[in-house]
């Protein structure tokens, strides 16, 4: 570009807004397709929006992969 100045074009990203519900945790049902078992869990996200994890009833935390999260709206 004719009038462009070098070093001026910096990419500015906005912080992700994570809702309080996701920070505190929301009750969900986790199931295993292979064994048809159902587990009540709490789904949480870190305040920066980087990591999604679920907490079992015995308070063990497990990270979620993208393949584990399926939205089913009825």
mmCIF file of the N, C-alpha and C atoms, coordinates in Angstrom:
data_MODEL
# 
_entry.id   MODEL 
# 
loop_
_atom_site.group_PDB 
_atom_site.id 
_atom_site.type_symbol 
_atom_site.label_atom_id 
_atom_site.label_alt_id 
_atom_site.label_comp_id 
_atom_site.label_asym_id 
_atom_site.label_entity_id 
_atom_site.label_seq_id 
_atom_site.pdbx_PDB_ins_code 
_atom_site.Cartn_x 
_atom_site.Cartn_y 
_atom_site.Cartn_z 
_atom_site.occupancy 
_atom_site.B_iso_or_equiv 
_atom_site.pdbx_formal_charge 
_atom_site.auth_seq_id 
_atom_site.auth_comp_id 
_atom_site.auth_asym_id 
_atom_site.auth_atom_id 
_atom_site.pdbx_PDB_model_num 
ATOM 1   N N  . UNK A 1 1  ? 0.831   -1.182  0.000  1.00 0.00 ? 1  UNK A N  1 
ATOM 2   C CA . UNK A 1 1  ? 0.000   0.000   0.000  1.00 0.00 ? 1  UNK A CA 1 
ATOM 3   C C  . UNK A 1 1  ? 0.872   1.239   0.000  1.00 0.00 ? 1  UNK A C  1 
ATOM 4   N N  . UNK A 1 2  ? 0.445   2.240   -0.697 1.00 0.00 ? 2  UNK A N  1 
ATOM 5   C CA . UNK A 1 2  ? 1.268   3.429   -0.869 1.00 0.00 ? 2  UNK A CA 1 
ATOM 6   C C  . UNK A 1 2  ? 1.439   4.208   0.431  1.00 0.00 ? 2  UNK A C  1 
ATOM 7   N N  . UNK A 1 3  ? 0.380   4.330   1.216  1.00 0.00 ? 3  UNK A N  1 
ATOM 8   C CA . UNK A 1 3  ? 0.478   5.159   2.423  1.00 0.00 ? 3  UNK A CA 1 
ATOM 9   C C  . UNK A 1 3  ? 0.660   4.367   3.710  1.00 0.00 ? 3  UNK A C  1 
ATOM 10  N N  . UNK A 1 4  ? 0.922   3.096   3.616  1.00 0.00 ? 4  UNK A N  1 
ATOM 11  C CA . UNK A 1 4  ? 1.048   2.265   4.818  1.00 0.00 ? 4  UNK A CA 1 
ATOM 12  C C  . UNK A 1 4  ? 2.361   2.530   5.524  1.00 0.00 ? 4  UNK A C  1 
ATOM 13  N N  . UNK A 1 5  ? 2.302   2.537   6.871  1.00 0.00 ? 5  UNK A N  1 
ATOM 14  C CA . UNK A 1 5  ? 3.504   2.743   7.667  1.00 0.00 ? 5  UNK A CA 1 
ATOM 15  C C  . UNK A 1 5  ? 3.943   1.389   8.244  1.00 0.00 ? 5  UNK A C  1 
ATOM 16  N N  . UNK A 1 6  ? 5.237   1.081   8.191  1.00 0.00 ? 6  UNK A N  1 
ATOM 17  C CA . UNK A 1 6  ? 5.697   -0.204  8.714  1.00 0.00 ? 6  UNK A CA 1 
ATOM 18  C C  . UNK A 1 6  ? 5.552   -0.284  10.237 1.00 0.00 ? 6  UNK A C  1 
ATOM 19  N N  . UNK A 1 7  ? 5.139   -1.443  10.719 1.00 0.00 ? 7  UNK A N  1 
ATOM 20  C CA . UNK A 1 7  ? 5.057   -1.678  12.158 1.00 0.00 ? 7  UNK A CA 1 
ATOM 21  C C  . UNK A 1 7  ? 3.829   -1.125  12.835 1.00 0.00 ? 7  UNK A C  1 
ATOM 22  N N  . UNK A 1 8  ? 2.930   -0.523  12.109 1.00 0.00 ? 8  UNK A N  1 
ATOM 23  C CA . UNK A 1 8  ? 1.740   0.098   12.695 1.00 0.00 ? 8  UNK A CA 1 
ATOM 24  C C  . UNK A 1 8  ? 0.578   -0.892  12.771 1.00 0.00 ? 8  UNK A C  1 
ATOM 25  N N  . UNK A 1 9  ? 0.579   -1.886  11.911 1.00 0.00 ? 9  UNK A N  1 
ATOM 26  C CA . UNK A 1 9  ? -0.545  -2.810  11.804 1.00 0.00 ? 9  UNK A CA 1 
ATOM 27  C C  . UNK A 1 9  ? -0.405  -3.946  12.814 1.00 0.00 ? 9  UNK A C  1 
ATOM 28  N N  . UNK A 1 10 ? -0.731  -3.689  14.049 1.00 0.00 ? 10 UNK A N  1 
ATOM 29  C CA . UNK A 1 10 ? -0.664  -4.698  15.098 1.00 0.00 ? 10 UNK A CA 1 
ATOM 30  C C  . UNK A 1 10 ? -2.055  -5.298  15.280 1.00 0.00 ? 10 UNK A C  1 
ATOM 31  N N  . UNK A 1 11 ? -2.097  -6.596  15.432 1.00 0.00 ? 11 UNK A N  1 
ATOM 32  C CA . UNK A 1 11 ? -3.361  -7.290  15.658 1.00 0.00 ? 11 UNK A CA 1 
ATOM 33  C C  . UNK A 1 11 ? -3.753  -7.151  17.113 1.00 0.00 ? 11 UNK A C  1 
ATOM 34  N N  . UNK A 1 12 ? -4.925  -6.644  17.369 1.00 0.00 ? 12 UNK A N  1 
ATOM 35  C CA . UNK A 1 12 ? -5.403  -6.474  18.733 1.00 0.00 ? 12 UNK A CA 1 
ATOM 36  C C  . UNK A 1 12 ? -6.582  -7.411  18.949 1.00 0.00 ? 12 UNK A C  1 
ATOM 37  N N  . UNK A 1 13 ? -6.413  -8.337  19.884 1.00 0.00 ? 13 UNK A N  1 
ATOM 38  C CA . UNK A 1 13 ? -7.469  -9.294  20.194 1.00 0.00 ? 13 UNK A CA 1 
ATOM 39  C C  . UNK A 1 13 ? -8.196  -8.892  21.460 1.00 0.00 ? 13 UNK A C  1 
ATOM 40  N N  . UNK A 1 14 ? -9.483  -9.089  21.465 1.00 0.00 ? 14 UNK A N  1 
ATOM 41  C CA . UNK A 1 14 ? -10.270 -8.816  22.663 1.00 0.00 ? 14 UNK A CA 1 
ATOM 42  C C  . UNK A 1 14 ? -10.290 -10.068 23.534 1.00 0.00 ? 14 UNK A C  1 
ATOM 43  N N  . UNK A 1 15 ? -10.358 -9.860  24.825 1.00 0.00 ? 15 UNK A N  1 
ATOM 44  C CA . UNK A 1 15 ? -10.438 -10.983 25.758 1.00 0.00 ? 15 UNK A CA 1 
ATOM 45  C C  . UNK A 1 15 ? -11.777 -11.692 25.579 1.00 0.00 ? 15 UNK A C  1 
ATOM 46  N N  . UNK A 1 16 ? -11.765 -12.989 25.783 1.00 0.00 ? 16 UNK A N  1 
ATOM 47  C CA . UNK A 1 16 ? -12.976 -13.784 25.692 1.00 0.00 ? 16 UNK A CA 1 
ATOM 48  C C  . UNK A 1 16 ? -13.811 -13.533 26.939 1.00 0.00 ? 16 UNK A C  1 
ATOM 49  N N  . UNK A 1 17 ? -15.085 -13.333 26.756 1.00 0.00 ? 17 UNK A N  1 
ATOM 50  C CA . UNK A 1 17 ? -15.992 -13.116 27.882 1.00 0.00 ? 17 UNK A CA 1 
ATOM 51  C C  . UNK A 1 17 ? -16.604 -14.459 28.278 1.00 0.00 ? 17 UNK A C  1 
ATOM 52  N N  . UNK A 1 18 ? -16.200 -14.972 29.445 1.00 0.00 ? 18 UNK A N  1 
ATOM 53  C CA . UNK A 1 18 ? -16.722 -16.242 29.950 1.00 0.00 ? 18 UNK A CA 1 
ATOM 54  C C  . UNK A 1 18 ? -17.822 -15.923 30.950 1.00 0.00 ? 18 UNK A C  1 
ATOM 55  N N  . UNK A 1 19 ? -18.992 -16.499 30.756 1.00 0.00 ? 19 UNK A N  1 
ATOM 56  C CA . UNK A 1 19 ? -20.122 -16.208 31.631 1.00 0.00 ? 19 UNK A CA 1 
ATOM 57  C C  . UNK A 1 19 ? -19.866 -16.740 33.042 1.00 0.00 ? 19 UNK A C  1 
ATOM 58  N N  . UNK A 1 20 ? -20.511 -16.115 34.007 1.00 0.00 ? 20 UNK A N  1 
ATOM 59  C CA . UNK A 1 20 ? -20.370 -16.549 35.399 1.00 0.00 ? 20 UNK A CA 1 
ATOM 60  C C  . UNK A 1 20 ? -20.858 -17.981 35.589 1.00 0.00 ? 20 UNK A C  1 
ATOM 61  N N  . UNK A 1 21 ? -21.853 -18.375 34.817 1.00 0.00 ? 21 UNK A N  1 
ATOM 62  C CA . UNK A 1 21 ? -22.370 -19.741 34.911 1.00 0.00 ? 21 UNK A CA 1 
ATOM 63  C C  . UNK A 1 21 ? -21.293 -20.749 34.562 1.00 0.00 ? 21 UNK A C  1 
ATOM 64  N N  . UNK A 1 22 ? -20.528 -20.498 33.518 1.00 0.00 ? 22 UNK A N  1 
ATOM 65  C CA . UNK A 1 22 ? -19.445 -21.419 33.152 1.00 0.00 ? 22 UNK A CA 1 
ATOM 66  C C  . UNK A 1 22 ? -18.285 -21.358 34.137 1.00 0.00 ? 22 UNK A C  1 
ATOM 67  N N  . UNK A 1 23 ? -18.002 -20.196 34.700 1.00 0.00 ? 23 UNK A N  1 
ATOM 68  C CA . UNK A 1 23 ? -16.928 -20.089 35.697 1.00 0.00 ? 23 UNK A CA 1 
ATOM 69  C C  . UNK A 1 23 ? -17.282 -20.863 36.967 1.00 0.00 ? 23 UNK A C  1 
ATOM 70  N N  . UNK A 1 24 ? -18.523 -20.707 37.440 1.00 0.00 ? 24 UNK A N  1 
ATOM 71  C CA . UNK A 1 24 ? -18.964 -21.405 38.656 1.00 0.00 ? 24 UNK A CA 1 
ATOM 72  C C  . UNK A 1 24 ? -19.186 -22.884 38.398 1.00 0.00 ? 24 UNK A C  1 
ATOM 73  N N  . UNK A 1 25 ? -19.674 -23.186 37.230 1.00 0.00 ? 25 UNK A N  1 
ATOM 74  C CA . UNK A 1 25 ? -19.964 -24.565 36.860 1.00 0.00 ? 25 UNK A CA 1 
ATOM 75  C C  . UNK A 1 25 ? -21.453 -24.780 36.677 1.00 0.00 ? 25 UNK A C  1 
ATOM 76  N N  . UNK A 1 26 ? -21.778 -25.663 35.763 1.00 0.00 ? 26 UNK A N  1 
ATOM 77  C CA . UNK A 1 26 ? -23.168 -25.984 35.466 1.00 0.00 ? 26 UNK A CA 1 
ATOM 78  C C  . UNK A 1 26 ? -23.336 -27.496 35.511 1.00 0.00 ? 26 UNK A C  1 
ATOM 79  N N  . UNK A 1 27 ? -24.418 -27.942 36.134 1.00 0.00 ? 27 UNK A N  1 
ATOM 80  C CA . UNK A 1 27 ? -24.654 -29.379 36.242 1.00 0.00 ? 27 UNK A CA 1 
ATOM 81  C C  . UNK A 1 27 ? -25.024 -29.951 34.880 1.00 0.00 ? 27 UNK A C  1 
ATOM 82  N N  . UNK A 1 28 ? -24.363 -31.047 34.534 1.00 0.00 ? 28 UNK A N  1 
ATOM 83  C CA . UNK A 1 28 ? -24.581 -31.707 33.256 1.00 0.00 ? 28 UNK A CA 1 
ATOM 84  C C  . UNK A 1 28 ? -24.585 -33.214 33.462 1.00 0.00 ? 28 UNK A C  1 
ATOM 85  N N  . UNK A 1 29 ? -24.891 -33.910 32.411 1.00 0.00 ? 29 UNK A N  1 
ATOM 86  C CA . UNK A 1 29 ? -24.843 -35.370 32.428 1.00 0.00 ? 29 UNK A CA 1 
ATOM 87  C C  . UNK A 1 29 ? -23.796 -35.815 31.420 1.00 0.00 ? 29 UNK A C  1 
ATOM 88  N N  . UNK A 1 30 ? -22.875 -36.628 31.893 1.00 0.00 ? 30 UNK A N  1 
ATOM 89  C CA . UNK A 1 30 ? -21.834 -37.185 31.031 1.00 0.00 ? 30 UNK A CA 1 
ATOM 90  C C  . UNK A 1 30 ? -22.177 -38.647 30.813 1.00 0.00 ? 30 UNK A C  1 
ATOM 91  N N  . UNK A 1 31 ? -22.057 -39.098 29.565 1.00 0.00 ? 31 UNK A N  1 
ATOM 92  C CA . UNK A 1 31 ? -22.351 -40.500 29.293 1.00 0.00 ? 31 UNK A CA 1 
ATOM 93  C C  . UNK A 1 31 ? -21.276 -41.106 28.424 1.00 0.00 ? 31 UNK A C  1 
ATOM 94  N N  . UNK A 1 32 ? -21.167 -42.394 28.526 1.00 0.00 ? 32 UNK A N  1 
ATOM 95  C CA . UNK A 1 32 ? -20.210 -43.156 27.738 1.00 0.00 ? 32 UNK A CA 1 
ATOM 96  C C  . UNK A 1 32 ? -21.007 -43.944 26.709 1.00 0.00 ? 32 UNK A C  1 
ATOM 97  N N  . UNK A 1 33 ? -20.771 -43.660 25.436 1.00 0.00 ? 33 UNK A N  1 
ATOM 98  C CA . UNK A 1 33 ? -21.536 -44.316 24.373 1.00 0.00 ? 33 UNK A CA 1 
ATOM 99  C C  . UNK A 1 33 ? -21.297 -45.818 24.318 1.00 0.00 ? 33 UNK A C  1 
ATOM 100 N N  . UNK A 1 34 ? -20.105 -46.241 24.722 1.00 0.00 ? 34 UNK A N  1 
ATOM 101 C CA . UNK A 1 34 ? -19.788 -47.672 24.652 1.00 0.00 ? 34 UNK A CA 1 
ATOM 102 C C  . UNK A 1 34 ? -20.494 -48.489 25.712 1.00 0.00 ? 34 UNK A C  1 
ATOM 103 N N  . UNK A 1 35 ? -20.589 -47.962 26.939 1.00 0.00 ? 35 UNK A N  1 
ATOM 104 C CA . UNK A 1 35 ? -21.166 -48.749 28.023 1.00 0.00 ? 35 UNK A CA 1 
ATOM 105 C C  . UNK A 1 35 ? -22.562 -48.282 28.433 1.00 0.00 ? 35 UNK A C  1 
ATOM 106 N N  . UNK A 1 36 ? -23.042 -47.187 27.845 1.00 0.00 ? 36 UNK A N  1 
ATOM 107 C CA . UNK A 1 36 ? -24.357 -46.627 28.166 1.00 0.00 ? 36 UNK A CA 1 
ATOM 108 C C  . UNK A 1 36 ? -24.486 -46.215 29.627 1.00 0.00 ? 36 UNK A C  1 
ATOM 109 N N  . UNK A 1 37 ? -23.366 -45.870 30.278 1.00 0.00 ? 37 UNK A N  1 
ATOM 110 C CA . UNK A 1 37 ? -23.407 -45.383 31.652 1.00 0.00 ? 37 UNK A CA 1 
ATOM 111 C C  . UNK A 1 37 ? -23.562 -43.873 31.653 1.00 0.00 ? 37 UNK A C  1 
ATOM 112 N N  . UNK A 1 38 ? -24.285 -43.356 32.652 1.00 0.00 ? 38 UNK A N  1 
ATOM 113 C CA . UNK A 1 38 ? -24.560 -41.935 32.771 1.00 0.00 ? 38 UNK A CA 1 
ATOM 114 C C  . UNK A 1 38 ? -23.991 -41.443 34.105 1.00 0.00 ? 38 UNK A C  1 
ATOM 115 N N  . UNK A 1 39 ? -23.278 -40.290 34.060 1.00 0.00 ? 39 UNK A N  1 
ATOM 116 C CA . UNK A 1 39 ? -22.668 -39.732 35.261 1.00 0.00 ? 39 UNK A CA 1 
ATOM 117 C C  . UNK A 1 39 ? -23.085 -38.275 35.436 1.00 0.00 ? 39 UNK A C  1 
ATOM 118 N N  . UNK A 1 40 ? -23.543 -37.875 36.620 1.00 0.00 ? 40 UNK A N  1 
ATOM 119 C CA . UNK A 1 40 ? -23.771 -36.444 36.859 1.00 0.00 ? 40 UNK A CA 1 
ATOM 120 C C  . UNK A 1 40 ? -22.426 -35.763 37.112 1.00 0.00 ? 40 UNK A C  1 
ATOM 121 N N  . UNK A 1 41 ? -22.156 -34.673 36.419 1.00 0.00 ? 41 UNK A N  1 
ATOM 122 C CA . UNK A 1 41 ? -20.900 -33.927 36.560 1.00 0.00 ? 41 UNK A CA 1 
ATOM 123 C C  . UNK A 1 41 ? -21.206 -32.438 36.569 1.00 0.00 ? 41 UNK A C  1 
ATOM 124 N N  . UNK A 1 42 ? -20.194 -31.646 36.924 1.00 0.00 ? 42 UNK A N  1 
ATOM 125 C CA . UNK A 1 42 ? -20.272 -30.188 36.833 1.00 0.00 ? 42 UNK A CA 1 
ATOM 126 C C  . UNK A 1 42 ? -19.279 -29.761 35.769 1.00 0.00 ? 42 UNK A C  1 
ATOM 127 N N  . UNK A 1 43 ? -19.749 -29.035 34.764 1.00 0.00 ? 43 UNK A N  1 
ATOM 128 C CA . UNK A 1 43 ? -18.919 -28.569 33.659 1.00 0.00 ? 43 UNK A CA 1 
ATOM 129 C C  . UNK A 1 43 ? -18.480 -27.137 33.953 1.00 0.00 ? 43 UNK A C  1 
ATOM 130 N N  . UNK A 1 44 ? -17.156 -26.888 33.920 1.00 0.00 ? 44 UNK A N  1 
ATOM 131 C CA . UNK A 1 44 ? -16.608 -25.563 34.228 1.00 0.00 ? 44 UNK A CA 1 
ATOM 132 C C  . UNK A 1 44 ? -15.629 -25.127 33.152 1.00 0.00 ? 44 UNK A C  1 
ATOM 133 N N  . UNK A 1 45 ? -15.421 -23.797 33.090 1.00 0.00 ? 45 UNK A N  1 
ATOM 134 C CA . UNK A 1 45 ? -14.415 -23.237 32.190 1.00 0.00 ? 45 UNK A CA 1 
ATOM 135 C C  . UNK A 1 45 ? -13.553 -22.272 32.998 1.00 0.00 ? 45 UNK A C  1 
ATOM 136 N N  . UNK A 1 46 ? -12.248 -22.222 32.684 1.00 0.00 ? 46 UNK A N  1 
ATOM 137 C CA . UNK A 1 46 ? -11.384 -21.287 33.404 1.00 0.00 ? 46 UNK A CA 1 
ATOM 138 C C  . UNK A 1 46 ? -11.757 -19.861 33.025 1.00 0.00 ? 46 UNK A C  1 
ATOM 139 N N  . UNK A 1 47 ? -11.454 -18.873 33.881 1.00 0.00 ? 47 UNK A N  1 
ATOM 140 C CA . UNK A 1 47 ? -11.874 -17.488 33.638 1.00 0.00 ? 47 UNK A CA 1 
ATOM 141 C C  . UNK A 1 47 ? -11.362 -16.892 32.325 1.00 0.00 ? 47 UNK A C  1 
ATOM 142 N N  . UNK A 1 48 ? -10.254 -17.413 31.795 1.00 0.00 ? 48 UNK A N  1 
ATOM 143 C CA . UNK A 1 48 ? -9.717  -16.893 30.536 1.00 0.00 ? 48 UNK A CA 1 
ATOM 144 C C  . UNK A 1 48 ? -10.324 -17.547 29.313 1.00 0.00 ? 48 UNK A C  1 
ATOM 145 N N  . UNK A 1 49 ? -11.122 -18.595 29.495 1.00 0.00 ? 49 UNK A N  1 
ATOM 146 C CA . UNK A 1 49 ? -11.775 -19.258 28.378 1.00 0.00 ? 49 UNK A CA 1 
ATOM 147 C C  . UNK A 1 49 ? -10.900 -20.229 27.619 1.00 0.00 ? 49 UNK A C  1 
ATOM 148 N N  . UNK A 1 50 ? -9.791  -20.653 28.219 1.00 0.00 ? 50 UNK A N  1 
ATOM 149 C CA . UNK A 1 50 ? -8.882  -21.561 27.527 1.00 0.00 ? 50 UNK A CA 1 
ATOM 150 C C  . UNK A 1 50 ? -9.227  -23.028 27.734 1.00 0.00 ? 50 UNK A C  1 
ATOM 151 N N  . UNK A 1 51 ? -9.625  -23.395 28.955 1.00 0.00 ? 51 UNK A N  1 
ATOM 152 C CA . UNK A 1 51 ? -9.788  -24.806 29.297 1.00 0.00 ? 51 UNK A CA 1 
ATOM 153 C C  . UNK A 1 51 ? -11.189 -25.110 29.786 1.00 0.00 ? 51 UNK A C  1 
ATOM 154 N N  . UNK A 1 52 ? -11.759 -26.168 29.256 1.00 0.00 ? 52 UNK A N  1 
ATOM 155 C CA . UNK A 1 52 ? -13.056 -26.681 29.681 1.00 0.00 ? 52 UNK A CA 1 
ATOM 156 C C  . UNK A 1 52 ? -12.793 -27.990 30.398 1.00 0.00 ? 52 UNK A C  1 
ATOM 157 N N  . UNK A 1 53 ? -13.369 -28.161 31.588 1.00 0.00 ? 53 UNK A N  1 
ATOM 158 C CA . UNK A 1 53 ? -13.176 -29.405 32.321 1.00 0.00 ? 53 UNK A CA 1 
ATOM 159 C C  . UNK A 1 53 ? -14.438 -29.769 33.071 1.00 0.00 ? 53 UNK A C  1 
ATOM 160 N N  . UNK A 1 54 ? -14.539 -31.024 33.438 1.00 0.00 ? 54 UNK A N  1 
ATOM 161 C CA . UNK A 1 54 ? -15.684 -31.480 34.203 1.00 0.00 ? 54 UNK A CA 1 
ATOM 162 C C  . UNK A 1 54 ? -15.204 -32.046 35.525 1.00 0.00 ? 54 UNK A C  1 
ATOM 163 N N  . UNK A 1 55 ? -16.067 -31.905 36.551 1.00 0.00 ? 55 UNK A N  1 
ATOM 164 C CA . UNK A 1 55 ? -15.750 -32.333 37.904 1.00 0.00 ? 55 UNK A CA 1 
ATOM 165 C C  . UNK A 1 55 ? -16.736 -33.425 38.291 1.00 0.00 ? 55 UNK A C  1 
ATOM 166 N N  . UNK A 1 56 ? -16.196 -34.570 38.707 1.00 0.00 ? 56 UNK A N  1 
ATOM 167 C CA . UNK A 1 56 ? -17.046 -35.680 39.155 1.00 0.00 ? 56 UNK A CA 1 
ATOM 168 C C  . UNK A 1 56 ? -17.582 -35.389 40.552 1.00 0.00 ? 56 UNK A C  1 
ATOM 169 N N  . UNK A 1 57 ? -18.490 -36.240 41.020 1.00 0.00 ? 57 UNK A N  1 
ATOM 170 C CA . UNK A 1 57 ? -19.048 -36.086 42.359 1.00 0.00 ? 57 UNK A CA 1 
ATOM 171 C C  . UNK A 1 57 ? -17.982 -36.242 43.438 1.00 0.00 ? 57 UNK A C  1 
ATOM 172 N N  . UNK A 1 58 ? -16.929 -37.006 43.163 1.00 0.00 ? 58 UNK A N  1 
ATOM 173 C CA . UNK A 1 58 ? -15.858 -37.176 44.148 1.00 0.00 ? 58 UNK A CA 1 
ATOM 174 C C  . UNK A 1 58 ? -14.799 -36.079 44.024 1.00 0.00 ? 58 UNK A C  1 
ATOM 175 N N  . UNK A 1 59 ? -15.122 -34.998 43.317 1.00 0.00 ? 59 UNK A N  1 
ATOM 176 C CA . UNK A 1 59 ? -14.300 -33.787 43.172 1.00 0.00 ? 59 UNK A CA 1 
ATOM 177 C C  . UNK A 1 59 ? -13.055 -33.967 42.313 1.00 0.00 ? 59 UNK A C  1 
ATOM 178 N N  . UNK A 1 60 ? -12.937 -35.044 41.548 1.00 0.00 ? 60 UNK A N  1 
ATOM 179 C CA . UNK A 1 60 ? -11.834 -35.190 40.606 1.00 0.00 ? 60 UNK A CA 1 
ATOM 180 C C  . UNK A 1 60 ? -12.126 -34.355 39.364 1.00 0.00 ? 60 UNK A C  1 
ATOM 181 N N  . UNK A 1 61 ? -11.129 -33.625 38.886 1.00 0.00 ? 61 UNK A N  1 
ATOM 182 C CA . UNK A 1 61 ? -11.303 -32.792 37.708 1.00 0.00 ? 61 UNK A CA 1 
ATOM 183 C C  . UNK A 1 61 ? -10.650 -33.452 36.505 1.00 0.00 ? 61 UNK A C  1 
ATOM 184 N N  . UNK A 1 62 ? -11.318 -33.369 35.359 1.00 0.00 ? 62 UNK A N  1 
ATOM 185 C CA . UNK A 1 62 ? -10.827 -33.957 34.123 1.00 0.00 ? 62 UNK A CA 1 
ATOM 186 C C  . UNK A 1 62 ? -10.949 -32.931 33.005 1.00 0.00 ? 62 UNK A C  1 
ATOM 187 N N  . UNK A 1 63 ? -9.892  -32.742 32.208 1.00 0.00 ? 63 UNK A N  1 
ATOM 188 C CA . UNK A 1 63 ? -10.011 -31.831 31.063 1.00 0.00 ? 63 UNK A CA 1 
ATOM 189 C C  . UNK A 1 63 ? -10.914 -32.425 29.990 1.00 0.00 ? 63 UNK A C  1 
ATOM 190 N N  . UNK A 1 64 ? -11.590 -31.567 29.258 1.00 0.00 ? 64 UNK A N  1 
ATOM 191 C CA . UNK A 1 64 ? -12.462 -32.014 28.170 1.00 0.00 ? 64 UNK A CA 1 
ATOM 192 C C  . UNK A 1 64 ? -11.746 -31.802 26.843 1.00 0.00 ? 64 UNK A C  1 
ATOM 193 N N  . UNK A 1 65 ? -11.904 -32.778 25.985 1.00 0.00 ? 65 UNK A N  1 
ATOM 194 C CA . UNK A 1 65 ? -11.439 -32.595 24.617 1.00 0.00 ? 65 UNK A CA 1 
ATOM 195 C C  . UNK A 1 65 ? -12.641 -32.197 23.774 1.00 0.00 ? 65 UNK A C  1 
ATOM 196 N N  . UNK A 1 66 ? -12.378 -31.670 22.604 1.00 0.00 ? 66 UNK A N  1 
ATOM 197 C CA . UNK A 1 66 ? -13.460 -31.239 21.723 1.00 0.00 ? 66 UNK A CA 1 
ATOM 198 C C  . UNK A 1 66 ? -14.364 -32.404 21.342 1.00 0.00 ? 66 UNK A C  1 
ATOM 199 N N  . UNK A 1 67 ? -13.786 -33.604 21.243 1.00 0.00 ? 67 UNK A N  1 
ATOM 200 C CA . UNK A 1 67 ? -14.562 -34.771 20.845 1.00 0.00 ? 67 UNK A CA 1 
ATOM 201 C C  . UNK A 1 67 ? -15.551 -35.201 21.931 1.00 0.00 ? 67 UNK A C  1 
ATOM 202 N N  . UNK A 1 68 ? -15.274 -34.844 23.188 1.00 0.00 ? 68 UNK A N  1 
ATOM 203 C CA . UNK A 1 68 ? -16.143 -35.256 24.288 1.00 0.00 ? 68 UNK A CA 1 
ATOM 204 C C  . UNK A 1 68 ? -17.381 -34.385 24.439 1.00 0.00 ? 68 UNK A C  1 
ATOM 205 N N  . UNK A 1 69 ? -17.349 -33.177 23.906 1.00 0.00 ? 69 UNK A N  1 
ATOM 206 C CA . UNK A 1 69 ? -18.441 -32.233 24.112 1.00 0.00 ? 69 UNK A CA 1 
ATOM 207 C C  . UNK A 1 69 ? -19.411 -32.323 22.930 1.00 0.00 ? 69 UNK A C  1 
ATOM 208 N N  . UNK A 1 70 ? -20.631 -32.708 23.236 1.00 0.00 ? 70 UNK A N  1 
ATOM 209 C CA . UNK A 1 70 ? -21.679 -32.774 22.219 1.00 0.00 ? 70 UNK A CA 1 
ATOM 210 C C  . UNK A 1 70 ? -22.891 -32.024 22.753 1.00 0.00 ? 70 UNK A C  1 
ATOM 211 N N  . UNK A 1 71 ? -23.393 -31.127 21.990 1.00 0.00 ? 71 UNK A N  1 
ATOM 212 C CA . UNK A 1 71 ? -24.572 -30.362 22.399 1.00 0.00 ? 71 UNK A CA 1 
ATOM 213 C C  . UNK A 1 71 ? -25.813 -31.078 21.906 1.00 0.00 ? 71 UNK A C  1 
ATOM 214 N N  . UNK A 1 72 ? -26.708 -31.308 22.813 1.00 0.00 ? 72 UNK A N  1 
ATOM 215 C CA . UNK A 1 72 ? -27.990 -31.914 22.445 1.00 0.00 ? 72 UNK A CA 1 
ATOM 216 C C  . UNK A 1 72 ? -29.086 -31.042 23.017 1.00 0.00 ? 72 UNK A C  1 
ATOM 217 N N  . UNK A 1 73 ? -29.675 -30.241 22.185 1.00 0.00 ? 73 UNK A N  1 
ATOM 218 C CA . UNK A 1 73 ? -30.767 -29.363 22.606 1.00 0.00 ? 73 UNK A CA 1 
ATOM 219 C C  . UNK A 1 73 ? -32.089 -30.018 22.244 1.00 0.00 ? 73 UNK A C  1 
ATOM 220 N N  . UNK A 1 74 ? -32.902 -30.224 23.251 1.00 0.00 ? 74 UNK A N  1 
ATOM 221 C CA . UNK A 1 74 ? -34.235 -30.819 23.025 1.00 0.00 ? 74 UNK A CA 1 
ATOM 222 C C  . UNK A 1 74 ? -35.299 -29.826 23.350 1.00 0.00 ? 74 UNK A C  1 
# 
